[in-house]
């Protein structure tokens, strides 16, 4: 069997889908995207095409190493996201050839289902109590919210108090044991992160995400000393080598590799196993589409340290189209009381709505994240 064609499609709201076709009729799909740089990742996939055409699609490990190691310059968000989408598509093909879900090829399930959480509040969080209560009423047992708006390196306690009030409102509306994950989104610098981590502790958050950017991963340990709340990070890391440095730095209790950013199923499976050796939990990042979500679920199924899965149904970024619009077997991705079962169909388990993908690609999206500035005119972290 040989790879004969590779195509990419830019579809709303902000995704890039990779399609790999073989000479025996097997077709696999992946998501290769950095949000805001989808066209760049698509071009990178195109550059890799000549290395893939004519190759046996079942030799996934060898293809992964060729794409990564045969390049003199390696790693980073663009290259690793391109590899990720290709890798997902290859696993999809192999599962379809053998007529089993991908997790069966990774050792089989070690759990029957996994908890999922939902987003509330938007980029500039507001009315989070009402939104969280709605999610609770839908059956979710946990939500995630952005903690702050713009926050300078040293900022006012007025903004700190606003964060505390929002989190307090969710705790009051949803009860003592409802899960509240608080995403600092890299908007917070160490001086304010230490204050927030300490003050938020009274609300028993499920975790604090990206209290500082991973450029400052040596600071996680210091921030962790201010709180007993678990610290999570990892969506902006792209390889096992990045995560090796993170785990050795200490202070992090939960890693969040993205299956469409960090080299796909092949690489994240290794990252998850490495984290298990450090007694660190896994909660894959996934504000993306159905193929990325299904790739996450394949790894969740076989990773002992996986405990919850992000998903983007209803997220504020999804304008025009959403996750299940591109899925024909929607029932396989239904949430029940805040849990999702693992895909049952062969490969990644997604019956792709190819007709819609082709239609969307006729007018490719050009989604970009906003540019924020502080009151003094300086650039703010988004």
C-alpha positions in Angstrom: 0.0 0.0 0.0 1.2 3.5 -0.9 0.3 7.1 -0.1 -0.9 8.7 -3.4 -2.4 12.0 -2.4 -2.3 14.6 0.4 -4.8 17.4 0.7 -5.4 20.2 3.2 -8.6 22.1 3.8 -9.1 25.3 5.8 -12.6 25.1 7.4 -14.4 27.4 9.9 -14.1 28.4 12.5 -10.3 28.2 12.5 -9.1 24.6 11.6 -7.0 22.9 9.0 -7.9 19.4 8.0 -5.4 17.0 6.4 -6.6 14.2 4.2 -4.2 11.3 3.1 -5.3 8.9 0.4 -3.8 5.5 -0.5 -3.8 3.4 -3.6 -6.0 0.8 -2.0 -8.8 3.2 -1.2 -8.1 3.8 2.5 -8.4 7.5 3.5 -7.3 9.1 6.8 -7.9 12.5 8.3 -6.0 14.6 10.8 -6.0 18.2 12.1 -2.8 20.2 11.5 -3.2 23.7 12.8 -1.8 26.4 15.0 -4.8 28.7 15.7 -4.1 31.9 13.8 -1.5 30.3 11.6 -3.6 27.7 9.8 -2.4 28.7 6.3 1.2 28.5 7.4 0.8 25.0 8.8 -1.1 23.9 5.6 1.9 25.1 3.6 4.3 23.1 5.8 2.2 20.0 5.2 2.5 20.7 1.4 6.3 21.0 1.8 6.4 17.5 3.5 4.3 15.9 0.7 7.3 14.8 -1.4 8.6 12.8 1.6 5.3 11.0 1.9 4.1 10.2 -1.6 4.8 6.5 -2.4 5.5 5.6 1.3 3.7 2.8 3.1 1.2 4.6 5.4 1.3 1.9 8.0 5.0 2.6 8.9 3.9 5.4 11.2 6.9 5.5 13.5 9.4 5.5 10.7 7.4 8.3 8.9 7.3 10.3 12.1 11.0 10.1 12.6 11.7 10.9 8.9 9.6 14.1 9.1 11.2 15.1 12.4 14.8 13.8 12.4 15.6 14.1 8.7 15.1 17.9 8.8 18.1 19.8 10.0 15.8 22.4 11.7 13.2 20.7 13.9 10.5 21.3 16.4 8.4 24.4 17.0 4.7 25.1 16.5 4.5 25.0 12.7 6.6 21.9 12.0 5.2 19.9 14.9 1.6 20.8 14.0 2.1 19.7 10.4 3.6 16.4 11.7 0.7 16.1 14.1 -2.0 16.3 11.4 -0.2 13.8 9.2 0.4 11.5 12.1 -3.3 11.5 13.1 -4.3 10.7 9.5 -1.8 7.8 9.3 -3.2 6.3 12.5 -6.7 6.8 11.1 -5.7 4.8 8.0 -4.0 2.0 10.0 -7.0 1.6 12.3 -9.3 1.4 9.2 -7.0 -1.2 7.5 -7.1 -3.4 10.6 -10.8 -2.5 11.4 -10.1 -1.4 15.0 -10.1 1.9 16.9 -6.7 3.4 17.2 -6.6 2.8 21.0 -6.7 -1.0 20.3 -3.3 -0.5 18.4 -1.9 1.4 21.4 -2.5 -1.4 23.9 -6.2 -1.3 24.5 -8.4 0.8 26.8 -7.5 1.2 30.5 -10.8 3.0 31.2 -14.3 2.9 29.7 -14.9 6.7 29.5 -13.4 10.0 30.4 -14.7 13.2 32.0 -15.0 16.3 29.8 -15.2 20.0 30.8 -16.8 22.9 29.0 -15.6 26.5 28.5 -17.5 29.5 30.0 -17.0 33.3 30.0 -15.1 34.1 26.8 -11.8 35.9 26.3 -12.9 38.7 28.7 -14.7 36.7 31.2 -18.2 37.8 32.2 -21.5 36.3 33.5 -19.6 33.2 34.4 -21.9 32.1 37.2 -24.9 31.9 34.9 -22.9 30.1 32.2 -21.4 27.6 34.6 -24.8 26.8 36.1 -26.2 26.2 32.6 -23.3 23.7 32.0 -24.0 22.0 35.3 -27.6 21.7 34.4 -26.5 20.1 31.1 -24.7 17.4 33.1 -21.1 18.8 33.2 -19.3 18.5 36.5 -16.5 20.9 35.6 -15.9 24.1 33.5 -12.9 26.2 32.6 -12.8 30.0 32.4 -10.2 32.6 31.6 -9.2 34.2 34.9 -8.4 37.7 33.8 -8.5 40.3 31.1 -5.3 42.2 30.4 -2.9 42.2 33.3 0.4 44.0 33.5 3.5 42.6 35.2 2.5 44.4 38.4 -1.1 45.4 38.3 -3.9 46.5 40.7 -5.7 44.6 43.4 -8.9 45.8 41.8 -8.3 43.4 39.0 -7.3 40.7 41.5 -10.6 41.2 43.3 -12.5 41.0 40.0 -11.1 37.5 39.4 -11.9 36.4 42.9 -15.5 37.7 42.6 -16.0 35.8 39.3 -14.7 32.5 40.7 -16.7 33.0 43.9 -19.9 33.5 41.9 -19.4 30.1 40.2 -18.7 28.4 43.5 -21.9 29.9 44.9 -24.0 29.0 41.9 -22.7 25.5 41.4 -21.8 24.2 44.8 -18.8 23.1 46.8 -17.7 20.1 44.6 -18.2 21.5 41.1 -14.9 21.6 39.2 -13.6 25.1 38.3 -10.5 25.2 36.2 -9.0 28.7 35.9 -6.9 29.5 32.9 -4.4 32.4 33.3 -3.8 32.0 29.5 -0.2 33.3 29.9 -1.7 36.8 30.6 -0.2 36.8 34.1 3.4 37.4 35.1 5.0 35.9 38.2 4.4 38.8 40.6 0.7 38.7 40.1 0.5 35.0 39.5 1.8 34.3 43.0 -0.9 36.6 44.5 -3.7 35.1 42.4 -2.6 31.5 43.2 -2.7 32.1 46.9 -5.9 34.0 47.0 -7.8 31.7 44.7 -7.0 28.7 46.9 -10.1 29.4 49.1 -12.4 28.4 46.2 -10.7 25.0 45.7 -10.0 25.3 42.0 -9.6 22.1 40.0 -6.4 23.5 38.6 -4.7 26.7 37.6 -3.6 26.7 33.9 -0.6 28.6 32.5 -0.1 30.8 35.6 3.0 32.0 33.6 4.1 31.2 30.1 6.3 28.2 29.6 9.2 30.5 28.6 9.4 30.9 32.4 8.9 27.2 33.3 11.5 27.5 36.0 9.0 29.7 37.9 6.3 27.0 38.2 8.0 25.5 41.2 8.1 28.8 43.0 4.4 29.5 42.2 3.4 26.0 43.3 4.9 26.7 46.7 2.3 29.4 47.3 -0.7 27.1 46.8 -1.9 23.5 47.1 -4.0 24.0 43.9 -2.6 21.8 41.0 -0.8 23.7 38.3 -1.4 22.8 34.7 0.4 23.8 31.5 1.7 22.5 28.2 -0.5 23.6 25.3 2.5 25.8 24.0 5.0 23.0 24.2 5.6 20.9 21.1 7.7 17.8 21.7 8.8 15.2 24.3 12.0 17.3 24.7 10.0 20.4 25.7 8.1 18.3 28.2 11.3 16.7 29.6 12.5 20.2 30.6 9.1 21.0 32.1 8.9 17.9 34.1 12.5 18.3 35.4 11.8 21.9 36.4 9.0 20.7 38.7 6.0 22.4 40.1 3.5 21.2 37.5 0.8 18.6 38.4 -1.0 18.4 35.1 0.3 18.5 31.6 -1.8 19.6 28.6 -0.1 18.6 25.3 -2.2 19.3 22.2 -2.6 16.4 19.8 -2.6 18.9 16.9 0.4 20.8 18.1 2.8 18.3 19.8 3.5 15.8 17.1 0.2 13.9 17.1 -0.7 10.6 18.6 2.8 9.1 18.2 4.5 11.9 20.2 1.8 12.6 22.8 1.6 8.9 23.7 5.3 9.1 24.7 4.8 12.4 26.5 1.9 11.0 28.5 4.0 8.0 29.5 6.9 10.2 30.5 4.6 12.3 32.7 3.2 9.2 34.4 6.8 8.4 35.6 6.8 11.8 37.3 3.3 11.2 38.9 1.9 14.0 36.7 -1.6 13.9 35.3 -2.7 14.3 31.7 -5.5 16.6 30.4 -4.9 17.1 26.7 -5.5 20.6 25.3 -8.2 20.6 22.6 -10.1 23.8 21.6 -10.2 22.4 18.1 -12.3 20.2 15.8 -13.7 16.6 15.9 -10.6 14.9 14.5 -8.3 16.5 17.1 -10.8 15.6 19.8 -11.0 12.0 18.7 -7.1 11.8 18.5 -7.1 13.0 22.2 -9.6 10.4 23.2 -7.5 7.6 21.7 -4.6 8.7 23.9 -6.9 9.2 26.9 -8.2 5.7 26.5 -4.7 4.1 27.0 -3.0 6.6 29.4 -3.4 5.7 33.0 -2.7 9.3 34.1 -5.4 10.9 31.9 -8.2 12.4 34.1 -10.2 14.9 32.0 -10.5 16.1 28.4 -11.0 19.6 27.0 -13.5 19.9 24.1 -14.7 22.9 22.1 -18.4 22.4 21.7 -20.0 25.8 22.6 -16.6 27.5 23.0 -16.6 31.2 22.2 -14.1 30.8 19.3 -16.5 28.6 17.3 -18.3 31.1 15.0 -20.1 29.9 11.9 -19.4 26.2 12.3 -18.7 23.9 15.3 -17.3 20.5 16.1 -20.2 18.2 15.2 -21.0 20.0 11.9 -18.2 18.0 10.4 -19.2 14.7 11.9 -21.8 12.3 10.4 -21.8 9.8 13.4 -22.7 12.5 15.9 -24.1 10.1 18.5 -20.6 8.6 19.0 -19.5 11.9 20.5 -22.4 12.5 22.8 -21.7 13.7 26.4 -23.6 11.9 29.2 -23.5 13.5 32.7 -20.2 15.2 31.9 -18.5 12.0 30.5 -17.8 10.8 26.9 -17.3 7.3 25.8 -14.5 6.4 23.5 -15.0 6.1 19.7 -16.1 2.8 18.5 -15.5 3.0 14.7 -12.3 1.9 13.1 -9.4 4.4 13.0 -10.0 7.7 14.8 -13.7 6.9 14.7 -14.9 10.0 12.9 -17.2 9.7 9.8 -16.1 12.9 8.2 -18.6 15.2 6.4 -16.4 15.5 3.4 -19.0 17.4 1.4 -19.1 20.2 4.0 -15.3 20.2 4.2 -15.0 20.8 0.5 -17.6 23.5 0.6 -16.0 25.3 3.4 -12.6 25.2 1.7 -14.0 27.2 -1.2 -13.8 30.2 1.0 -10.9 29.4 3.4 -11.0 31.1 6.8 -8.3 33.5 7.9 -8.9 33.5 11.7 -6.5 35.5 13.7 -6.4 36.1 17.5 -7.0 39.6 18.7 -4.2 42.1 19.5 -4.6 43.5 23.0 -3.0 46.6 24.5 -2.8 47.9 28.0 -4.1 51.3 29.0 -0.6 52.7 28.5 -0.5 51.5 24.9 1.9 48.6 25.4 1.1 45.1 24.0 -0.8 42.9 26.4 -0.7 39.1 26.3 -3.8 37.6 24.8 
